[in-house]
């Protein structure tokens, strides 16, 4: 009996002393809905596994992004997941994590030799789908305005695909283009830039392309205030989400389509992959053989939006 009691006590002490897996989740800018969706989904999935989670928001600041990375490395967390990170600008931090033996998985961040892999959609296809859909709505003729964002790899690739397609479509003319700056007040930046372009081209625009949905909301609000309908000036963008789907279904909105990316699913996938590799000690190649793990995106318009609208 004493031996049994001793064994039970030893097991209880071992269980009590065992530390939960600790993971850091960094989102680059939570004011961008997509960053928050990935990071929050990853944090919730990790908590569901009983892990200790540190959820951090870099607030769009590269210095803060680096500081948060450094802090997690100093704390010797077991793993790090980064949503929309900056593997080029923060290369030193990514390299330091690798040197410290801390596995890192990124989402929609681009490749890095210092991470296990990046979970992302094929942004070349996303860009092509969005651009071709908009040109189709314009019957491949007319004037187009573009709202760009060159400081994010995904939106930059989408813009390059738009340019490539337009180079083969001389019947479409870009009469205005605005590049959003990376600021805490990016919505106001989009609003002021697009207000000027819409004023300069009043009544002369047949379509508007936006590099992501948040920009499209600002432009849509401007057009609705002017009494413009989606039949007159369709807007197409990318990312997807409840607000986008609501606007696609709303006859008063000018947003006609988006290429929807499953951000929450990607956050959960990052956690599941980290568990497989860092906890269960499976080989990285059991998840993906290359530097990317691709996830499909789907074009959402009036024809299928009801499938995405929550009751």
C-alpha positions as CSV (number, residue, x, y, z in Angstrom):
1,X,0.0,0.0,0.0
2,X,2.8,2.4,0.9
3,X,4.5,1.6,-2.5
4,X,1.2,2.4,-4.3
5,X,0.8,5.7,-2.4
6,X,4.3,6.6,-3.2
7,X,3.9,5.9,-6.9
8,X,0.7,8.0,-7.0
9,X,2.4,10.9,-5.3
10,X,5.3,10.7,-7.7
11,X,3.0,10.7,-10.7
12,X,1.0,13.7,-9.2
13,X,4.2,15.6,-8.7
14,X,5.4,14.9,-12.2
15,X,2.1,16.0,-13.6
16,X,2.1,19.2,-11.5
17,X,5.7,20.0,-12.5
18,X,5.1,19.5,-16.2
19,X,4.9,22.8,-18.0
20,X,2.3,23.4,-20.7
21,X,3.6,24.0,-24.2
22,X,4.1,27.7,-24.6
23,X,3.5,29.5,-27.9
24,X,3.8,33.1,-29.0
25,X,1.4,34.4,-31.7
26,X,2.2,37.7,-33.3
27,X,-0.1,39.6,-35.6
28,X,1.5,42.5,-37.5
29,X,-1.5,44.9,-37.4
30,X,-4.8,44.1,-35.7
31,X,-6.4,47.2,-37.2
32,X,-6.3,45.1,-40.4
33,X,-9.1,42.7,-40.0
34,X,-7.3,39.9,-41.8
35,X,-4.3,40.0,-39.5
36,X,-6.5,39.8,-36.4
37,X,-8.6,37.0,-37.9
38,X,-5.5,34.8,-38.4
39,X,-3.9,35.6,-35.0
40,X,-7.0,35.2,-33.0
41,X,-7.9,31.9,-34.6
42,X,-4.4,30.6,-33.9
43,X,-4.5,31.8,-30.3
44,X,-7.9,30.1,-29.7
45,X,-6.8,26.9,-31.4
46,X,-3.7,26.8,-29.2
47,X,-5.7,27.4,-26.0
48,X,-8.0,24.6,-27.0
49,X,-5.0,22.3,-26.9
50,X,-4.2,23.4,-23.4
51,X,-1.2,25.5,-24.4
52,X,-0.1,28.7,-22.8
53,X,-0.5,31.5,-25.4
54,X,1.0,35.0,-25.6
55,X,-0.9,37.0,-28.2
56,X,0.8,40.1,-29.5
57,X,-0.2,43.0,-31.8
58,X,2.7,44.8,-33.5
59,X,0.3,47.6,-34.4
60,X,1.9,48.0,-37.8
61,X,5.3,49.0,-36.4
62,X,8.4,47.2,-37.6
63,X,10.4,48.2,-34.5
64,X,7.7,46.9,-32.3
65,X,7.4,43.8,-34.4
66,X,11.1,43.1,-33.9
67,X,10.9,43.9,-30.1
68,X,8.0,41.4,-29.7
69,X,9.9,38.8,-31.5
70,X,13.0,39.4,-29.4
71,X,10.9,39.2,-26.2
72,X,9.5,35.8,-27.1
73,X,12.9,34.5,-27.9
74,X,14.3,35.7,-24.6
75,X,11.4,34.0,-22.8
76,X,12.4,30.8,-24.6
77,X,8.9,30.0,-25.8
78,X,8.4,26.6,-27.4
79,X,7.1,27.9,-30.7
80,X,6.1,31.1,-32.6
81,X,3.3,31.7,-35.1
82,X,3.4,35.0,-37.1
83,X,0.4,36.4,-39.0
84,X,1.4,38.7,-41.9
85,X,4.9,39.0,-40.6
86,X,7.9,40.7,-42.2
87,X,10.5,38.0,-42.8
88,X,12.7,40.3,-44.9
89,X,12.6,43.4,-42.6
90,X,12.8,41.3,-39.4
91,X,15.2,38.7,-40.9
92,X,17.5,39.1,-37.8
93,X,14.7,38.1,-35.5
94,X,13.7,35.1,-37.6
95,X,17.3,34.0,-37.7
96,X,17.6,34.4,-33.9
97,X,14.6,32.2,-33.3
98,X,16.0,29.5,-35.6
99,X,19.3,29.7,-33.8
100,X,17.6,29.4,-30.4
101,X,15.8,26.3,-31.7
102,X,12.4,27.8,-31.6
103,X,10.2,26.6,-34.6
104,X,8.4,29.4,-36.4
105,X,5.4,29.1,-38.8
106,X,4.2,32.1,-40.7
107,X,0.9,32.9,-42.3
108,X,0.6,35.1,-45.4
109,X,4.0,36.5,-44.8
110,X,6.2,35.2,-47.7
111,X,9.1,32.8,-47.5
112,X,12.1,32.8,-45.2
113,X,14.9,30.3,-44.8
114,X,14.5,30.6,-41.0
115,X,10.9,29.3,-40.7
116,X,9.4,25.9,-41.1
117,X,7.1,27.2,-43.9
118,X,4.6,29.9,-44.7
119,X,0.9,29.1,-45.0
120,X,-0.6,31.1,-47.8
121,X,-2.9,31.3,-50.7
122,X,-1.5,31.5,-54.2
123,X,-1.7,35.3,-54.5
124,X,-0.8,35.2,-58.2
125,X,-4.1,33.2,-58.7
126,X,-6.0,35.5,-56.3
127,X,-4.8,38.5,-58.2
128,X,-5.7,37.0,-61.6
129,X,-9.2,35.9,-60.4
130,X,-10.0,39.4,-59.1
131,X,-8.7,41.3,-62.1
132,X,-10.3,39.0,-64.7
133,X,-13.7,39.2,-62.9
134,X,-13.6,43.0,-62.8
135,X,-12.7,43.2,-66.4
136,X,-15.5,40.8,-67.3
137,X,-18.0,43.1,-65.4
138,X,-16.7,46.0,-67.5
139,X,-17.1,44.0,-70.7
140,X,-13.4,44.5,-71.2
141,X,-13.8,48.1,-72.0
142,X,-13.8,51.5,-70.2
143,X,-12.0,53.4,-67.5
144,X,-10.6,51.8,-64.3
145,X,-9.3,53.2,-61.0
146,X,-7.0,51.1,-58.8
147,X,-6.4,51.4,-55.1
148,X,-3.0,49.7,-54.3
149,X,-0.9,48.8,-51.3
150,X,2.7,48.2,-52.3
151,X,4.1,47.6,-48.8
152,X,2.4,44.2,-48.3
153,X,3.6,41.2,-50.4
154,X,0.1,39.8,-51.0
155,X,-1.5,43.0,-52.1
156,X,1.6,43.9,-54.2
157,X,1.4,40.6,-56.1
158,X,-2.3,41.2,-56.7
159,X,-1.4,44.5,-58.2
160,X,1.2,43.0,-60.4
161,X,-1.3,40.5,-61.8
162,X,-3.7,43.4,-62.5
163,X,-0.9,45.1,-64.4
164,X,0.0,42.0,-66.4
165,X,-3.7,41.4,-67.4
166,X,-4.1,45.1,-68.3
167,X,-1.0,45.0,-70.5
168,X,-2.9,42.5,-72.7
169,X,-6.2,44.5,-72.6
170,X,-5.7,47.8,-74.4
171,X,-9.5,48.5,-74.3
172,X,-9.2,49.2,-70.6
173,X,-7.6,52.5,-69.5
174,X,-6.4,53.1,-66.0
175,X,-7.4,56.8,-65.4
176,X,-6.3,56.9,-61.7
177,X,-4.3,55.0,-59.2
178,X,-3.7,55.6,-55.5
179,X,-1.1,53.7,-53.4
180,X,-2.1,53.4,-49.7
181,X,0.6,54.3,-47.2
182,X,1.2,52.0,-44.1
183,X,-0.1,54.2,-41.4
184,X,-2.4,53.9,-38.4
185,X,-4.9,56.0,-40.3
186,X,-4.8,54.1,-43.5
187,X,-8.5,54.3,-43.9
188,X,-8.3,58.1,-44.0
189,X,-5.4,57.8,-46.5
190,X,-7.6,55.7,-48.8
191,X,-10.6,58.0,-48.4
192,X,-8.6,61.2,-49.2
193,X,-6.8,59.6,-52.1
194,X,-9.8,58.0,-53.7
195,X,-12.0,61.1,-53.1
196,X,-9.7,63.1,-55.2
197,X,-9.6,60.5,-58.0
198,X,-13.3,60.1,-58.0
199,X,-13.8,63.8,-58.2
200,X,-11.3,64.1,-61.1
201,X,-13.1,61.3,-63.0
202,X,-16.7,61.8,-62.0
203,X,-19.0,60.0,-64.4
204,X,-16.1,58.5,-66.3
205,X,-15.3,55.4,-64.3
206,X,-16.6,51.9,-65.2
207,X,-14.8,49.8,-62.6
208,X,-12.7,50.0,-59.4
209,X,-10.0,47.5,-58.3
210,X,-8.9,47.4,-54.7
211,X,-6.0,45.3,-53.4
212,X,-7.9,44.2,-50.3
213,X,-11.5,44.4,-48.9
214,X,-10.8,47.1,-46.2
215,X,-9.9,49.5,-49.0
216,X,-13.1,48.5,-50.9
217,X,-15.3,49.4,-47.9
218,X,-13.9,52.9,-47.8
219,X,-14.4,53.4,-51.6
220,X,-17.9,51.8,-51.4
221,X,-19.0,54.2,-48.7
222,X,-17.8,57.1,-50.9
223,X,-19.7,55.9,-53.9
224,X,-22.9,55.2,-52.0
225,X,-22.7,58.8,-50.6
226,X,-22.7,59.9,-54.2
227,X,-25.7,57.7,-55.1
228,X,-23.6,55.4,-57.3
229,X,-24.8,51.8,-57.7
230,X,-22.9,48.6,-58.4
231,X,-24.5,48.5,-61.9
232,X,-22.7,51.8,-62.6
233,X,-19.3,51.2,-61.0
234,X,-18.5,47.7,-59.7
235,X,-15.8,47.2,-57.1
236,X,-13.8,44.0,-56.9
237,X,-11.2,43.2,-54.2
238,X,-9.9,40.3,-52.2
239,X,-9.8,38.7,-48.7
240,X,-13.4,37.9,-47.9
241,X,-15.3,38.2,-44.6
242,X,-18.8,38.8,-43.2
243,X,-18.8,42.5,-44.0
244,X,-17.7,41.9,-47.6
245,X,-20.4,39.2,-48.1
246,X,-23.0,41.5,-46.6
247,X,-22.1,44.3,-49.1
248,X,-22.0,41.9,-52.1
249,X,-25.6,40.9,-51.2
250,X,-26.6,44.5,-50.6
251,X,-28.1,46.1,-53.8
252,X,-27.1,49.5,-52.5
253,X,-23.4,48.5,-52.3
254,X,-21.0,48.8,-55.2
255,X,-18.9,45.8,-54.2
256,X,-19.7,42.9,-56.6
257,X,-17.1,40.3,-55.7
258,X,-14.1,39.3,-53.6
259,X,-11.6,36.4,-53.7
260,X,-12.2,34.9,-50.3
261,X,-9.2,33.6,-48.3
262,X,-9.9,31.3,-45.3
263,X,-7.9,33.3,-42.7
264,X,-9.4,31.5,-39.6
265,X,-8.7,28.1,-41.2
266,X,-5.1,29.2,-41.9
267,X,-4.6,30.2,-38.2
268,X,-5.9,26.8,-37.1
269,X,-3.7,25.0,-39.6
270,X,-0.6,26.7,-38.3
271,X,-1.4,25.5,-34.8
272,X,-2.1,21.9,-35.9
273,X,1.1,21.9,-38.0
274,X,3.1,23.2,-35.0
275,X,1.6,20.4,-32.8
276,X,2.6,17.8,-35.3
277,X,6.2,19.1,-35.7
278,X,7.1,20.6,-32.3
279,X,5.1,18.3,-30.0
280,X,4.6,15.0,-31.8
281,X,8.1,15.3,-33.4
282,X,6.8,14.6,-36.9
283,X,9.0,15.7,-39.8
284,X,8.2,19.0,-41.5
285,X,7.9,17.1,-44.8
286,X,4.9,15.3,-43.4
287,X,3.0,18.6,-43.7
288,X,4.6,20.1,-46.8
289,X,7.8,19.5,-48.8
290,X,8.5,23.1,-49.7
291,X,8.7,26.5,-48.1
292,X,4.9,27.0,-48.6
293,X,1.7,25.3,-47.6
294,X,-0.9,26.5,-50.0
295,X,-4.6,27.0,-49.2
296,X,-7.3,27.5,-51.8
297,X,-9.2,30.8,-52.2
298,X,-12.7,31.1,-53.8
299,X,-14.3,33.9,-55.7
300,X,-17.5,35.1,-54.1
301,X,-20.1,37.1,-56.0
302,X,-23.9,37.3,-56.1
303,X,-24.1,33.8,-57.5
304,X,-22.8,32.1,-54.3
305,X,-22.7,34.7,-51.6
306,X,-25.6,33.2,-49.8
307,X,-23.5,30.2,-49.0
308,X,-21.1,32.5,-47.0
309,X,-23.7,34.7,-45.2
310,X,-24.3,33.5,-41.7
311,X,-28.0,33.3,-40.7
